[in-house]
Amino acid sequence: MEKRFRSSHYRFRVRENRGCFSIEATDLVSLRYSSVNNVVGIMGELVNGDTDNPLFGDSTWFLPPNLAKRLFERAVDMLSDSENVNRLERYLDEDRSCGEWENQRRKRKI
């Protein structure tokens, strides 16, 4: 499954495929991108504070399929709510300011 969202500052892609789960964000100005499900503020909201669980340490999570599907649905709900998106954007702005994002740029879609 894949679902895409666009906010005022970011483009998001949520993916789940047979237990493999990730959220990728692309900054709309710089086109720099990163997997962001392990950004502390986002991860805490996705996993209800279970941030010490080693399952959630990497940028792509390899999980039991039923858990990955639940997280996919939770992420879609989070990104469908403008109030949540505003809060998530603040987490991402902070993460980007610390240099945590890829140095590669996405190509602009024409």
C-alpha positions, 0 to 999 in steps of 0.5 A: 500500500502507498498513500501520498500527501502534500502539505504547505512545506513537505510532500509525504509518502507512506508505504507498507508492503508485507510488514515493511513500513516507512514514511518519506518526506520531501522538502518542497523548496530544497527537494531534500528528503528523508525517511521520517518515521523514526524522527522522535516526535513522529515515532512517539505519535505512531507507536504511542510512546514505545520509542525504546522498542528496537523494532522502531530504530531504523528508517524502514521498519520490518514488522509483523504485517498486521502491525505494519498495516495498523501503523500505515492506517495511523500514519494516514490518519495523522497526515490527513489532519491539518493540525497534526500535519502542522505539528509534524512539520515542526518536528521535520523542520527541527530534524532538517536543521540538525542536518539529518536529511539526505544530501540528494535532491529529488527531481522536480516533477514537471 
